[in-house]
Amino acid sequence: MDDPVAQSAERIWAARQAGHTLDAEATIGTPDLATAYAIQRALLALRLAAGERVVGWKLGYTSEVMRRQMGIARPNIGPLTDWMLLGSGDAVHERLVQPRVEPEIGLRLKTALDARHAPVDRHSVAAAVEGAYTCLEVVHSTWTGYRFNLEQNTADNASAGQVVVGPRLPVTDLMALDTVVVQLSDGSQTLGQGVGADADGHPLDAVARLVRELAANGQRLEAGDLVITGGLTKACALEVGGWLSAHFCGGDAWSTEVVVYQSAQ
């Protein structure tokens, strides 16, 4: 008998490879959350078989603004691969046919974190972090028109598309990340504004929760992993031929920017 989890992952992978979207309900129905994560793991296995490698994790729906925009009640997680990484000023891949952008604070680890061996809180996360980075997550849903529920979104790797990693945030104290202000702009107007505290109350707390969730599945965060801690504004469409930027600032002390483009077809 064919494995429905593997079949669902293969349908999602084929659509992503071809730059197509699918109806979520018609494709996978509404699995329970455990099955949704099983599909996500099967999808990752297909990525790894294609030569990609895991370089970190994304946290989805850690902010109220994103949960409200998408009608999702609780956060979820998904792995990031090297194929997904972009630099500031890069263009998103043409396979991403309905890209949306949200600014996030990324944290890169210098040491592994494993909640199976010791309790993990914001302080132990801070001790394990090499640096904080300006990031733009370019979300891309396999599900047409972003019509999905939590389980369908989770199966689709939490809409992970690509991640633009910009300059390192020049913060001297990671505990102050909750006060970082970010604005998303298309160059003519501000599309959204948020603060670091919008990510689970504090970006470090968001990572601590991720570490605990991974531990429940026998996993850990590895040294070098990048964790993007959740959208700080609503996700905004990236139009063909257009660009979006996020401006991060720490009061009057510093400011920095990260940019992403969508090539003209």
MIGU-422735 format. One record per residue (C-alpha): x, y, z; residue in one letter; residue number from 1. Coordinates in steps of 0.25 Angstrom, whole numbers, padded with zeros to 4 digits. Example, Ala and Ser with C-alpha at 12.3 -4.5 7.8 and 13.67 -1.06 7.14 Angstrom:
+-------+-------+-------+-------+------+
!  east ! north !    up ! kolmi ! bake !
+-------+-------+-------+-------+------+
!  0049 ! -0018 !  0031 !     a !    1 !
!  0055 ! -0004 !  0029 !     s !    2 !
+-------+-------+-------+-------+------+
This chain:
+-------+-------+-------+-------+------+
!  east ! north !    up ! kolmi ! bake !
+-------+-------+-------+-------+------+
!  0000 !  0000 !  0000 !     m !    1 !
!  0005 !  0014 ! -0004 !     d !    2 !
!  0009 !  0023 !  0008 !     d !    3 !
!  0000 !  0035 !  0009 !     p !    4 !
!  0010 !  0043 !  0016 !     v !    5 !
!  0020 !  0041 !  0005 !     a !    6 !
!  0010 !  0043 ! -0006 !     q !    7 !
!  0006 !  0057 !  0000 !     s !    8 !
!  0021 !  0061 !  0001 !     a !    9 !
!  0024 !  0057 ! -0013 !     e !   10 !
!  0012 !  0065 ! -0018 !     r !   11 !
!  0017 !  0077 ! -0010 !     i !   12 !
!  0031 !  0075 ! -0015 !     w !   13 !
!  0027 !  0074 ! -0030 !     a !   14 !
!  0018 !  0086 ! -0029 !     a !   15 !
!  0030 !  0094 ! -0023 !     r !   16 !
!  0039 !  0089 ! -0033 !     q !   17 !
!  0030 !  0093 ! -0045 !     a !   18 !
!  0026 !  0106 ! -0039 !     g !   19 !
!  0012 !  0102 ! -0038 !     h !   20 !
!  0001 !  0104 ! -0027 !     t !   21 !
! -0009 !  0094 ! -0022 !     l !   22 !
! -0022 !  0094 ! -0014 !     d !   23 !
! -0018 !  0089 !  0000 !     a !   24 !
! -0031 !  0082 !  0003 !     e !   25 !
! -0032 !  0075 ! -0010 !     a !   26 !
! -0017 !  0071 ! -0009 !     t !   27 !
! -0015 !  0066 !  0006 !     i !   28 !
! -0028 !  0069 !  0013 !     g !   29 !
! -0027 !  0073 !  0027 !     t !   30 !
! -0017 !  0064 !  0034 !     p !   31 !
! -0015 !  0065 !  0049 !     d !   32 !
! -0003 !  0073 !  0054 !     l !   33 !
!  0006 !  0060 !  0056 !     a !   34 !
!  0003 !  0055 !  0042 !     t !   35 !
!  0006 !  0069 !  0037 !     a !   36 !
!  0020 !  0069 !  0043 !     y !   37 !
!  0022 !  0055 !  0037 !     a !   38 !
!  0019 !  0061 !  0023 !     i !   39 !
!  0029 !  0072 !  0026 !     q !   40 !
!  0040 !  0062 !  0030 !     r !   41 !
!  0037 !  0054 !  0017 !     a !   42 !
!  0038 !  0067 !  0009 !     l !   43 !
!  0051 !  0070 !  0016 !     l !   44 !
!  0056 !  0056 !  0012 !     a !   45 !
!  0053 !  0060 ! -0003 !     l !   46 !
!  0061 !  0073 ! -0002 !     r !   47 !
!  0073 !  0065 !  0005 !     l !   48 !
!  0072 !  0055 ! -0006 !     a !   49 !
!  0073 !  0066 ! -0017 !     a !   50 !
!  0086 !  0071 ! -0010 !     g !   51 !
!  0081 !  0082 !  0000 !     e !   52 !
!  0086 !  0082 !  0014 !     r !   53 !
!  0079 !  0087 !  0027 !     v !   54 !
!  0085 !  0101 !  0031 !     v !   55 !
!  0075 !  0105 !  0042 !     g !   56 !
!  0060 !  0106 !  0045 !     w !   57 !
!  0049 !  0116 !  0044 !     k !   58 !
!  0038 !  0120 !  0054 !     l !   59 !
!  0025 !  0123 !  0048 !     g !   60 !
!  0013 !  0131 !  0054 !     y !   61 !
!  0021 !  0136 !  0067 !     t !   62 !
!  0015 !  0150 !  0065 !     s !   63 !
!  0000 !  0153 !  0067 !     e !   64 !
!  0000 !  0161 !  0054 !     v !   65 !
!  0004 !  0149 !  0046 !     m !   66 !
! -0006 !  0140 !  0053 !     r !   67 !
! -0017 !  0150 !  0051 !     r !   68 !
! -0013 !  0152 !  0036 !     q !   69 !
! -0014 !  0137 !  0033 !     m !   70 !
! -0024 !  0133 !  0043 !     g !   71 !
! -0014 !  0123 !  0050 !     i !   72 !
! -0016 !  0121 !  0065 !     a !   73 !
! -0002 !  0116 !  0069 !     r !   74 !
!  0013 !  0116 !  0064 !     p !   75 !
!  0019 !  0105 !  0056 !     n !   76 !
!  0033 !  0102 !  0052 !     i !   77 !
!  0040 !  0097 !  0039 !     g !   78 !
!  0055 !  0094 !  0035 !     p !   79 !
!  0063 !  0103 !  0026 !     l !   80 !
!  0073 !  0098 !  0015 !     t !   81 !
!  0085 !  0104 !  0008 !     d !   82 !
!  0077 !  0106 ! -0005 !     w !   83 !
!  0067 !  0116 !  0002 !     m !   84 !
!  0078 !  0126 !  0007 !     l !   85 !
!  0080 !  0139 ! -0001 !     l !   86 !
!  0089 !  0151 !  0002 !     g !   87 !
!  0083 !  0165 !  0003 !     s !   88 !
!  0080 !  0171 ! -0011 !     g !   89 !
!  0078 !  0157 ! -0017 !     d !   90 !
!  0066 !  0153 ! -0025 !     a !   91 !
!  0057 !  0142 ! -0021 !     v !   92 !
!  0056 !  0129 ! -0029 !     h !   93 !
!  0046 !  0128 ! -0041 !     e !   94 !
!  0040 !  0116 ! -0034 !     r !   95 !
!  0034 !  0125 ! -0024 !     l !   96 !
!  0021 !  0129 ! -0031 !     v !   97 !
!  0014 !  0136 ! -0020 !     q !   98 !
!  0025 !  0141 ! -0011 !     p !   99 !
!  0022 !  0150 !  0001 !     r !  100 !
!  0032 !  0157 !  0010 !     v !  101 !
!  0033 !  0159 !  0025 !     e !  102 !
!  0044 !  0165 !  0033 !     p !  103 !
!  0050 !  0156 !  0044 !     e !  104 !
!  0062 !  0156 !  0054 !     i !  105 !
!  0071 !  0144 !  0051 !     g !  106 !
!  0080 !  0138 !  0062 !     l !  107 !
!  0092 !  0129 !  0058 !     r !  108 !
!  0098 !  0119 !  0068 !     l !  109 !
!  0112 !  0118 !  0072 !     k !  110 !
!  0109 !  0105 !  0080 !     t !  111 !
!  0099 !  0095 !  0080 !     a !  112 !
!  0086 !  0095 !  0088 !     l !  113 !
!  0079 !  0083 !  0093 !     d !  114 !
!  0067 !  0083 !  0103 !     a !  115 !
!  0069 !  0068 !  0106 !     r !  116 !
!  0081 !  0071 !  0114 !     h !  117 !
!  0078 !  0084 !  0122 !     a !  118 !
!  0067 !  0094 !  0123 !     p !  119 !
!  0067 !  0105 !  0112 !     v !  120 !
!  0063 !  0119 !  0114 !     d !  121 !
!  0066 !  0133 !  0108 !     r !  122 !
!  0079 !  0133 !  0116 !     h !  123 !
!  0084 !  0120 !  0111 !     s !  124 !
!  0080 !  0124 !  0097 !     v !  125 !
!  0088 !  0137 !  0098 !     a !  126 !
!  0100 !  0130 !  0103 !     a !  127 !
!  0100 !  0120 !  0091 !     a !  128 !
!  0097 !  0131 !  0080 !     v !  129 !
!  0108 !  0137 !  0071 !     e !  130 !
!  0101 !  0149 !  0066 !     g !  131 !
!  0087 !  0154 !  0062 !     a !  132 !
!  0084 !  0158 !  0047 !     y !  133 !
!  0074 !  0166 !  0039 !     t !  134 !
!  0066 !  0156 !  0031 !     c !  135 !
!  0055 !  0156 !  0021 !     l !  136 !
!  0047 !  0143 !  0020 !     e !  137 !
!  0041 !  0141 !  0006 !     v !  138 !
!  0030 !  0132 !  0009 !     v !  139 !
!  0024 !  0124 ! -0002 !     h !  140 !
!  0012 !  0115 !  0000 !     s !  141 !
!  0009 !  0103 ! -0009 !     t !  142 !
! -0005 !  0105 ! -0006 !     w !  143 !
! -0012 !  0114 ! -0016 !     t !  144 !
! -0015 !  0128 ! -0010 !     g !  145 !
! -0010 !  0125 !  0003 !     y !  146 !
! -0022 !  0118 !  0007 !     r !  147 !
! -0019 !  0108 !  0018 !     f !  148 !
! -0020 !  0104 !  0032 !     n !  149 !
! -0009 !  0102 !  0042 !     l !  150 !
! -0007 !  0087 !  0039 !     e !  151 !
! -0007 !  0089 !  0024 !     q !  152 !
!  0003 !  0100 !  0026 !     n !  153 !
!  0012 !  0092 !  0035 !     t !  154 !
!  0012 !  0080 !  0024 !     a !  155 !
!  0017 !  0091 !  0014 !     d !  156 !
!  0029 !  0094 !  0023 !     n !  157 !
!  0022 !  0106 !  0029 !     a !  158 !
!  0022 !  0113 !  0015 !     s !  159 !
!  0037 !  0114 !  0016 !     a !  160 !
!  0042 !  0119 !  0002 !     g !  161 !
!  0055 !  0127 !  0004 !     q !  162 !
!  0062 !  0135 !  0014 !     v !  163 !
!  0070 !  0148 !  0011 !     v !  164 !
!  0081 !  0149 !  0022 !     v !  165 !
!  0086 !  0164 !  0023 !     g !  166 !
!  0096 !  0171 !  0032 !     p !  167 !
!  0098 !  0167 !  0046 !     r !  168 !
!  0091 !  0175 !  0056 !     l !  169 !
!  0101 !  0184 !  0064 !     p !  170 !
!  0095 !  0181 !  0077 !     v !  171 !
!  0104 !  0180 !  0089 !     t !  172 !
!  0093 !  0173 !  0098 !     d !  173 !
!  0085 !  0162 !  0092 !     l !  174 !
!  0075 !  0164 !  0103 !     m !  175 !
!  0071 !  0177 !  0097 !     a !  176 !
!  0067 !  0170 !  0084 !     l !  177 !
!  0052 !  0172 !  0088 !     d !  178 !
!  0054 !  0187 !  0087 !     t !  179 !
!  0059 !  0187 !  0072 !     v !  180 !
!  0049 !  0194 !  0063 !     v !  181 !
!  0047 !  0189 !  0049 !     v !  182 !
!  0039 !  0196 !  0037 !     q !  183 !
!  0036 !  0189 !  0024 !     l !  184 !
!  0036 !  0198 !  0012 !     s !  185 !
!  0034 !  0197 ! -0003 !     d !  186 !
!  0042 !  0210 ! -0005 !     g !  187 !
!  0030 !  0219 ! -0006 !     s !  188 !
!  0022 !  0216 !  0007 !     q !  189 !
!  0024 !  0208 !  0020 !     t !  190 !
!  0016 !  0195 !  0019 !     l !  191 !
!  0017 !  0191 !  0033 !     g !  192 !
!  0025 !  0193 !  0046 !     q !  193 !
!  0028 !  0184 !  0058 !     g !  194 !
!  0038 !  0182 !  0069 !     v !  195 !
!  0046 !  0170 !  0074 !     g !  196 !
!  0037 !  0167 !  0085 !     a !  197 !
!  0026 !  0163 !  0075 !     d !  198 !
!  0033 !  0150 !  0073 !     a !  199 !
!  0028 !  0142 !  0085 !     d !  200 !
!  0031 !  0153 !  0094 !     g !  201 !
!  0046 !  0153 !  0091 !     h !  202 !
!  0054 !  0146 !  0080 !     p !  203 !
!  0062 !  0139 !  0090 !     l !  204 !
!  0049 !  0133 !  0096 !     d !  205 !
!  0045 !  0129 !  0082 !     a !  206 !
!  0058 !  0121 !  0080 !     v !  207 !
!  0056 !  0114 !  0094 !     a !  208 !
!  0043 !  0109 !  0090 !     r !  209 !
!  0048 !  0104 !  0077 !     l !  210 !
!  0059 !  0096 !  0085 !     v !  211 !
!  0049 !  0090 !  0094 !     r !  212 !
!  0040 !  0086 !  0082 !     e !  213 !
!  0052 !  0080 !  0075 !     l !  214 !
!  0056 !  0072 !  0088 !     a !  215 !
!  0042 !  0066 !  0088 !     a !  216 !
!  0046 !  0060 !  0074 !     n !  217 !
!  0060 !  0056 !  0079 !     g !  218 !
!  0066 !  0067 !  0071 !     q !  219 !
!  0075 !  0079 !  0075 !     r !  220 !
!  0080 !  0092 !  0069 !     l !  221 !
!  0094 !  0091 !  0064 !     e !  222 !
!  0106 !  0101 !  0064 !     a !  223 !
!  0105 !  0110 !  0052 !     g !  224 !
!  0090 !  0108 !  0051 !     d !  225 !
!  0082 !  0120 !  0047 !     l !  226 !
!  0068 !  0122 !  0053 !     v !  227 !
!  0059 !  0133 !  0048 !     i !  228 !
!  0049 !  0136 !  0060 !     t !  229 !
!  0036 !  0140 !  0053 !     g !  230 !
!  0030 !  0152 !  0045 !     g !  231 !
!  0030 !  0165 !  0052 !     l !  232 !
!  0020 !  0171 !  0042 !     t !  233 !
!  0009 !  0165 !  0033 !     k !  234 !
!  0015 !  0158 !  0021 !     a !  235 !
!  0014 !  0167 !  0008 !     c !  236 !
!  0014 !  0162 ! -0006 !     a !  237 !
!  0027 !  0164 ! -0014 !     l !  238 !
!  0022 !  0168 ! -0028 !     e !  239 !
!  0029 !  0164 ! -0041 !     v !  240 !
!  0040 !  0174 ! -0044 !     g !  241 !
!  0039 !  0180 ! -0030 !     g !  242 !
!  0046 !  0180 ! -0017 !     w !  243 !
!  0044 !  0182 ! -0002 !     l !  244 !
!  0053 !  0186 !  0009 !     s !  245 !
!  0053 !  0185 !  0024 !     a !  246 !
!  0060 !  0196 !  0032 !     h !  247 !
!  0064 !  0191 !  0046 !     f !  248 !
!  0068 !  0202 !  0057 !     c !  249 !
!  0073 !  0202 !  0071 !     g !  250 !
!  0068 !  0216 !  0076 !     g !  251 !
!  0078 !  0227 !  0072 !     d !  252 !
!  0090 !  0217 !  0073 !     a !  253 !
!  0089 !  0210 !  0060 !     w !  254 !
!  0081 !  0206 !  0048 !     s !  255 !
!  0083 !  0196 !  0036 !     t !  256 !
!  0075 !  0191 !  0025 !     e !  257 !
!  0073 !  0178 !  0017 !     v !  258 !
!  0067 !  0177 !  0002 !     v !  259 !
!  0061 !  0167 ! -0007 !     v !  260 !
!  0056 !  0167 ! -0021 !     y !  261 !
!  0047 !  0160 ! -0031 !     q !  262 !
!  0053 !  0159 ! -0045 !     s !  263 !
!  0044 !  0164 ! -0056 !     a !  264 !
!  0039 !  0151 ! -0064 !     q !  265 !
+-------+-------+-------+-------+------+
